[in-house]
Structure formats: C-alpha cells, structure tokens
Amino acid sequence: MSEYSIQEVQRTLGLSRGMILGLVKSGYVTPKVGSRHAYRFTFRDLVVMRTAQELIAASIPPRRVAQTLKRLRAKLPGELPSGGLRIRAAGDRIVVQDGVQQWEAGTGQYMLDFSVSGAPANVRLIAPPAAPAPAAAKPDAASDLFEQGCELEEEDIRRAAAAYQRAIDSDPSLASAYVNLGRLLHEQGRLSEAEAVYRKGISHCPADALLHYNLGVLLEDIGRRKAALEAYREALALQDDLADCHYNIARLYEASGMTRAALRHLNAYRKLQSG
C-alpha cells in the first residue's frame, strides 16, 4: 500500500498542518508512525481528509463533519477496491459508491436505486403524448426543449429525458442535451443506453470535454477501468481544468500501483480546488 508523508498530504490536498494533525488527534485518520516519529498516511486517509475538506468548504456544521468522517472511516475498505471507490456530493450529503453498493457517509445507510430498468436497452426514448411539433421549427427550438428538460427534472424524470431527446433530434450538435440525457439514464441504471447517448454525443460534439468525462465515469462504474482512463485522458486533453477528472485519474493510477502518476494528478486536483 502506498504511503504519503504529511508534507505530501499538504501539497496534494492543500490542507494546513494544523488541520491534518487535528484529524489525526480526533481519530478520523490513523496514520502509521515511521522513522523519526513521522506520520505515514495511506490513500484511504487521503480520501477521508479530502471529504473533510469538502464538507468544511460547504459550511457543514462541525458536528456533522465529525459524524460523517467517523462513519466514513468505519465503512471504508482497508484497501482500495478493485472496482474503485467514488465519493460524490449530493446536496449537503456525501455519497460513497463501492462497486454496485452506494451509501450515505453521514448516516451509513445504504441507498437503493428504485428506478425501473427492465426495458430493453435498445428502446429509444420518445416523448409522452403532446401537441405535434411545428413543421418548421424555430432556430432556438432545441434550446427551448433543453431548458424544458432542465425544469422537468424536478418533477418528472421521464418527461425530462424525452425533452432532452427531442432537443437532440432538433439539433444533434447540442452537447448539453447529450450530457443531461446520459446522466439521467446513468442514474436510472440504464447503463447501455447512457453509454450509447454519450458516444453519439461525442460523435457529433467531439470537442466537448464533459461528454468524455461522463463517459469515463460510466465506464468506471461498469468495471471497464482501462477504457474509463482513456475517456478521462481525452477529457483532460480538451479541458485540463476538470478537477474531478484529475482526481478520478489519480484513483485509477493508485489502484494500478502508479503512485507517482497518482500524486501528479492529485496535485493538479489540489491546485484547481484551491484556485
């Protein structure tokens, strides 16, 4: 298992020495003590400290930060899972995904996906019954449909997805519609459909970094880590300030034993976050 000095943690995550020592004193991080009584941190420790950094930056009350970190530490695996480990913000919650399981770090409660995913993967999304579209769409029709999809996400995901599909049909070069439609399908567990949407979007909008990044997240979720890494690299080649992309690449490099490469991307992540 790779180990990091307190100086490397400071450079990588941008945390002060005092905060790092505070997390150690509180028992949320339990580094080894090496030669000359120097702390040696694991990659798991970095995950916990990165989560602490994000919670504090989001102005989460200290008591909730402590509770979240305590539960996160208790449930994190001893080694980085072969399928990787993803941590994402969901409002004011921190959601951890370990393979096919996902749980909320603050409560430790496992989160289930209640979406219906029994439809065949090749079923094409269609709009619900509605007034027929005008024969000659106005130039901004696709943008209007995209905005409609964004508004519908709060009340009806299926209608939102249909609006995004209609936006794509109206303007195949509207990258944001592919991004949002792919994300909705991904969240519903319709992974093959989501991948098809992302790849179609990339074929029409090859210079959109977010499409490549989202494709990478999806590929990582289904265990295709090599392909995910390639997608992340492509995203960074197009837009090198995608902080989460650097972080995800670092995780994949760390899991492959490529410590130097992992640190390079963690440093890039830290610089982007602090900037």
C-alpha positions in Angstrom: 0.0 0.0 0.0 1.4 3.4 -0.9 2.2 5.8 1.9 2.4 9.6 2.0 4.2 12.0 4.3 2.4 14.9 6.0 4.2 17.3 3.6 2.9 15.3 0.6 -0.6 15.4 2.0 -0.3 19.2 2.5 0.8 19.7 -1.1 -1.7 17.3 -2.5 -4.9 18.3 -0.7 -3.9 21.9 0.2 -4.7 21.3 3.9 -2.8 23.1 6.7 -0.6 21.1 9.0 -2.9 22.0 11.9 -6.0 20.6 10.3 -4.2 17.4 9.4 -3.0 16.9 12.9 -6.5 17.8 14.2 -7.9 15.0 12.1 -5.3 12.6 13.5 -5.9 13.7 17.1 -9.7 13.2 16.6 -9.1 9.6 15.4 -10.6 10.2 11.9 -7.3 9.4 10.3 -4.9 6.9 11.8 -1.6 7.1 10.1 1.4 4.9 10.8 4.3 6.3 12.7 7.5 5.8 10.7 11.1 6.7 11.4 11.8 9.8 13.5 8.1 9.6 14.6 7.0 10.9 11.2 3.4 10.2 10.2 2.8 8.0 7.1 -0.7 8.3 5.5 -2.5 5.8 3.2 -4.6 6.6 0.2 -7.6 5.8 2.3 -6.5 8.6 4.7 -6.4 11.0 1.8 -9.9 10.1 0.9 -11.1 10.9 4.4 -9.2 14.1 4.5 -10.5 15.2 1.1 -14.0 14.6 2.3 -13.3 16.7 5.4 -12.1 19.5 3.1 -15.2 19.4 1.0 -17.6 19.3 4.0 -15.9 22.3 5.6 -15.8 24.2 2.4 -19.6 23.6 2.1 -20.0 25.2 5.6 -21.4 21.9 7.0 -21.6 22.3 10.9 -18.6 20.8 12.7 -20.7 18.2 14.5 -22.0 16.9 11.2 -18.5 16.9 9.7 -17.3 14.8 12.7 -20.2 12.4 12.3 -19.7 12.0 8.6 -16.0 11.4 8.9 -16.4 8.9 11.7 -18.9 6.8 9.7 -16.9 7.1 6.5 -13.8 5.9 8.2 -15.6 2.9 9.8 -17.0 1.8 6.4 -14.2 2.4 4.1 -12.4 -0.8 3.0 -8.9 -1.4 4.2 -7.6 -1.5 0.6 -8.8 0.4 -2.5 -11.4 -1.9 -4.1 -10.6 -3.4 -7.4 -13.6 -1.6 -8.8 -12.5 1.7 -7.4 -14.2 4.0 -4.9 -16.2 7.0 -5.8 -17.2 9.8 -3.5 -19.6 12.5 -4.7 -21.6 15.3 -3.2 -25.5 15.1 -3.3 -26.7 18.4 -1.9 -25.3 18.5 1.6 -24.7 14.8 1.7 -21.6 12.7 0.8 -22.5 9.6 -1.1 -19.9 6.8 -1.4 -20.1 4.2 -4.1 -18.1 0.9 -3.7 -18.8 -1.3 -6.7 -22.5 -1.8 -7.0 -23.3 -0.6 -3.5 -23.7 3.0 -2.5 -24.3 4.6 0.9 -24.6 7.9 2.6 -21.4 8.7 4.6 -23.2 10.8 7.2 -25.7 8.1 8.3 -24.0 4.9 7.0 -27.3 4.0 5.4 -27.2 2.1 2.1 -29.0 3.8 -0.8 -31.1 1.7 -3.1 -32.0 2.5 -6.7 -35.8 2.3 -7.1 -35.8 3.3 -10.7 -37.3 0.9 -13.3 -34.7 -0.5 -15.6 -36.5 -3.6 -17.1 -37.0 -2.1 -20.5 -34.8 -3.4 -23.3 -31.5 -1.5 -23.6 -32.2 -0.6 -27.3 -35.6 1.1 -26.6 -35.4 4.6 -27.8 -36.8 7.4 -25.6 -39.9 9.0 -27.0 -41.8 12.0 -25.8 -45.1 11.5 -24.0 -48.3 12.4 -25.9 -48.2 16.1 -26.6 -49.1 18.6 -29.3 -47.3 17.8 -32.6 -44.2 19.8 -33.2 -44.5 22.6 -35.9 -43.3 21.6 -39.3 -40.7 24.4 -39.4 -39.0 24.6 -36.0 -37.8 28.0 -35.0 -33.9 28.3 -34.7 -33.9 28.2 -30.9 -36.3 25.2 -30.6 -33.5 22.9 -29.4 -32.5 25.3 -26.7 -36.1 25.7 -25.6 -36.5 21.9 -25.3 -33.3 21.7 -23.4 -34.5 24.3 -20.9 -37.8 22.4 -20.6 -35.9 19.3 -19.8 -34.0 21.1 -17.0 -37.2 22.3 -15.5 -38.9 18.9 -15.7 -36.1 17.1 -13.9 -37.5 18.3 -10.5 -41.0 16.7 -11.2 -40.8 14.1 -13.9 -37.6 12.5 -15.0 -39.1 10.5 -17.9 -40.6 13.7 -19.4 -37.3 15.5 -18.8 -35.4 12.7 -20.7 -37.9 12.9 -23.5 -37.4 16.7 -23.8 -33.6 16.2 -24.0 -34.1 13.6 -26.7 -36.3 15.9 -28.7 -33.7 18.7 -28.3 -31.1 16.3 -29.7 -33.4 15.4 -32.6 -33.8 19.1 -33.3 -30.1 19.9 -33.0 -27.7 17.0 -33.0 -24.8 19.4 -32.1 -26.3 20.4 -28.7 -23.8 18.8 -26.4 -25.5 19.8 -23.1 -28.6 17.7 -24.1 -26.5 14.6 -24.6 -24.8 15.3 -21.2 -28.0 15.6 -19.3 -29.8 12.7 -21.0 -26.9 10.4 -20.5 -26.7 11.4 -16.8 -30.4 10.7 -16.3 -30.1 7.3 -17.9 -27.0 6.5 -15.9 -28.7 7.5 -12.6 -31.6 5.1 -13.5 -29.2 2.2 -14.1 -29.9 2.2 -17.8 -26.1 2.0 -18.5 -26.0 0.7 -22.0 -28.5 3.4 -23.1 -26.4 6.0 -21.3 -23.2 4.9 -23.0 -24.9 5.0 -26.4 -26.1 8.5 -25.7 -22.6 9.7 -24.6 -20.9 8.0 -27.6 -23.4 9.5 -30.0 -22.9 12.9 -28.4 -19.1 12.5 -28.8 -19.5 11.6 -32.5 -21.4 14.9 -33.0 -19.5 17.0 -30.5 -16.0 15.5 -30.2 -14.6 18.6 -28.6 -16.9 18.6 -25.6 -14.8 17.6 -22.5 -17.8 16.9 -20.3 -19.1 14.2 -22.6 -15.8 12.4 -22.4 -15.7 12.8 -18.7 -19.2 11.5 -18.1 -18.5 8.5 -20.4 -15.4 7.8 -18.2 -17.5 7.8 -15.0 -20.0 5.4 -16.6 -17.2 3.1 -17.9 -15.6 3.1 -14.4 -19.0 2.2 -12.8 -19.3 -0.9 -15.0 -15.7 -2.0 -14.4 -14.1 -1.0 -17.7 -11.3 0.9 -15.9 -8.9 1.0 -18.8 -11.5 2.5 -21.1 -12.5 4.9 -18.4 -9.0 6.1 -18.0 -8.8 6.7 -21.7 -12.0 8.7 -21.6 -10.7 10.8 -18.7 -7.5 11.5 -20.5 -9.4 12.6 -23.6 -11.5 14.9 -21.4 -8.3 16.5 -19.9 -6.8 16.9 -23.3 -9.7 19.0 -24.2 -10.1 20.8 -20.9 -7.3 20.4 -18.4 -9.0 22.3 -15.5 -11.5 19.5 -14.8 -10.6 18.9 -11.1 -12.7 15.8 -10.6 -11.3 14.3 -13.7 -7.8 14.7 -12.2 -9.0 13.1 -9.0 -10.6 10.1 -10.8 -7.4 9.5 -12.8 -5.4 9.6 -9.6 -7.6 6.9 -8.1 -7.2 4.7 -11.1 -3.4 5.2 -11.1 -3.2 4.5 -7.4 -5.2 1.2 -7.8 -2.7 0.2 -10.5 0.3 0.9 -8.3 1.3 4.0 -10.3 2.0 6.2 -7.3 3.9 9.0 -8.9 1.3 9.4 -11.6 -1.4 9.4 -9.0 0.3 12.1 -7.0 0.8 14.2 -10.1 -2.9 14.3 -10.7 -3.8 14.7 -7.1 -1.5 17.8 -7.1 -3.3 19.1 -10.1 -6.7 18.5 -8.4 -5.4 20.4 -5.3 -4.3 23.4 -7.3 -7.6 23.6 -9.1 -9.6 23.3 -5.9 -7.5 26.0 -4.1 -7.6 28.2 -7.2 
